[in-house]
Amino acid sequence: MESSNEPIGVSKPQIPGNERMLAIFSIVFGVLGLGLMLFGLPCMAIFSPIGLILGYFALKDPEQKTLAIVGLAISGLELLLVCAFFGIFAFLSATNYSL
C-alpha cells in the first residue's frame, strides 16, 4: 500500500478561469505572429510555439475547448508558414538567387 503525506480526499485548489485566459492568449499570439509575418519581421518565429503551448494547456477545460482549438489552428498555421518562409529563404540563398 502506498503511503502519502496528503489527507485522503483533499485535492489542490485550482484557479478558475485560467484556461480561458490561456485560450485567448493562444489566439492573440497566433494573430500577432501572422501580423508580424506580413511585415517580414524576424521575431515572428517565437510567437507560434508560445501560441501552441498555451492552446494545448487551455484544452483541459471543456468549456474553453473551442477557443483553444482556434488558437491551436492559428498558431499551427503560423508555424507552417514560418517554416515555409525560412525554407524558401534558405533555398534561395543557397542557390544565389537574387530578387
JOWONOR-V51266 format. One line per field, one symbol per residue. ss: DSSP state (a for helix, b for strand, c for the rest). A space follows every 10 residues. Layout:
BEGIN
ss: ???
END
This chain:
BEGIN
ss: cccccccccc cccccccaaa aaaaaaaaaa aaaaaaaacc caaaaaaaaa aaaaaaaacc caaaaaaaaa aaaaaaaaaa aaaaaaaaaa aaaaccccc
END
